[in-house]
Amino acid sequence: MSEPSEPNEAASRAEPSPDRRRWSRRWGLWALLVALLLGLLSTLVWLAGRYESSQVQSRLEQDAVQTTTDIRAALTRNVQGIQALQASSPDPAAWRVPASALLHEHREMLRLEWRDAALAPVSYAQTPYRPSVFERLGRASAQTDVSFACAAARRFSGPAYSSSYFLPQADGLGLEVLDMCLPVLAGGQLTGYLLATYSLQEILSELVGRQLARGHGLAFTEADGTRLAMYGNPARGNRGYVAQQLLDLPGNTMVLRMERQLGTPALFPNLLTALVAAMSLALVAVLALLGRDMRRRLKVEHDLADALAFRKAMEDSLVTGMRARDLQGRVTYVNPAFCQMVGLEAGELLKHGTPPPYWPPEQVEEYEQRQARRLAVGATLPREGFESVFMRRDGSRFPVLIIEAPLINAVGKQTGWMTAILDVSEQRRVEELSRASQDRLQATARLATVGEMASLLSHELNQPLAAISSYATGSLNLLQSAVAGEPQPPDNQDLQLAMRRIAEQAERAGKVIKSVHDFVRRRDQVREPVTPRALLDAVLPLVSLQARKLGVRVLIQVDESCAPVLCDRTMVEQVLLNLARNGMQAMQSPDKSRRADRLLILRVRPAASNAHSRWVEFAVIDHGEGISEDVARQLFTPFFTTKAEGMGLGLSLCRTVIEQHGGFLGFAAGQPQGTIFTFTLPAAVTAVAVAEVSA
Ligand code: ADP
């Protein structure tokens, strides 16, 4: 078993099934989509971050420019203040007062000095905010820087700044300072210098706008980045923004470094990036949801395909033809069984309009009317269906049983009709066969009865024939005596009487033969209204024949109010005859003394108490031995008999006949003994009425 499947497996390994290929393509597309989206989102986040940091950077740079401008402007204002000292009071002692005031006003200035043209000190003033900054090293330590600055100042004829230098302090700390030298000119002649010592740190803290300084780290650095003085919160490590700006002062250029810390968390430096990131996350979440939804859809799709395949297989395996029609009667669906039944392709059936190709042309008009009627009836079609005739492609007709039901869509609206169609030709054939064999059986049974009759007939005919023969002999004697020349002429009257008797007896014999002949020959199957009396009259000669032989008295009781019954009279006569014969045979007890009890009653009355009943009840009542339970169980079984010469077909045929008429055949024990066989037949009036109703 496993061997032949191997090449298949190999083939399926080499070439994936279309399902698998579709599956992997679908998932491939999804993976690509997810990857693209992730790429796009991370680029977006990165770009947003980049944009944000460039914004911050440029703002920082602007701030740095602003700061240097501020510092430069403040220093220039200070220069003017210092110049003003000289203009008003050239007296060294008096000079100190406004100089101290100026120092009081400007914290960034540590010391103001007045020097002569040879840079020898004339006067000086100290800042009130801290002890003398030159205490440790002495003012002379900075003499070189001062003379450089003043030389430059002389050259510029304006303020010049020295390079900065470090001043250790008594408290162990130190500070970076810078001198500004301003030449004092009187009438175009240099008369001395004014020196201002600035603390770099205080310049940052005092001269930079508070607003600007907030949140920034400010520092003066050397070209290599060494910090000289700083203020604020410098950035730690390299997580921050840095902007550098040159502070260009006459005689000195310093680098102002402005730093700004990165916000926390560093991954999302600001709202925009956070927003983009959040949106990306949402997008990814939506994507995940979509993916899950798709997975579910795929599963449902798969289940649906399974269910559909299952239904299709079921549909294809049906032997019942299925057909759907829309409300206009057009065929919208057919199953393979139906196609096979009518020998047409599904496509042909669907394309074909009305009338459909399987309607026999001669019936089209009738079927159209029927269809219109049925469609108009609405949803109240009977479930049991109806019979019809369809035509195959080759033109042959076949009987079908059609069961229709409304076709309801998902929203409960009727969109057409669903029909189940059964090909009943085989069933009809079997029925026909069984009917034919029934007929044959009945014919056989009747022939058997005829055989029986023949013996009775010979017995019965004996009497008239004997009578005829004796009358004939008598007549001959009369005639012979006349011929022999008897003196008296033959008695004409006697002769006439004898001849009449002969004729009567011959007629009687003829009747007997005719009744048998009638019974055997009459075979017209029609159902006709017959009065119960006529039925009894027809069987009576035959019943009487047997009754006489068996010594049975026959009593007829007919309720004259009974309506005629609708029946096949030959068959019903046979039933009556069978039952009567069975009854008479049952009374053949060997006990001769009970001869008086041998009474057979044939009774007819309406089945219910009222005279207008739809049914007429026939009863054959005997006073025989009755039916034991054992016999009763098999009574109607064909070929069951307790008689040596019996065939056992009588009762089973009787029941078939009565049931074919729609009636019922039953039996009950008689009182005090015997059996009552009863059967019912439809009264002709009601039968006509019923036929009308059903039409
Ligand atoms: P057959 O008369 O050829 O035996 P039937 O089918 O008419 O076949 O009857 C079957 C059997 O039913 C009879 O053999 C008999 O035993 C029993 N039977 C029928 N009618 C009566 C009756 N009226 N009384 C008693 N037994 C009966």
Residues whose N, C-alpha, C, O or C-beta is under 5 A from the ligand:
A	BS01	ADP	N582 G583 A586 G624 G626 I627 L635 F640 T641 T642 K643 G646 M647 G648 L649 G650 L651 S652 T675
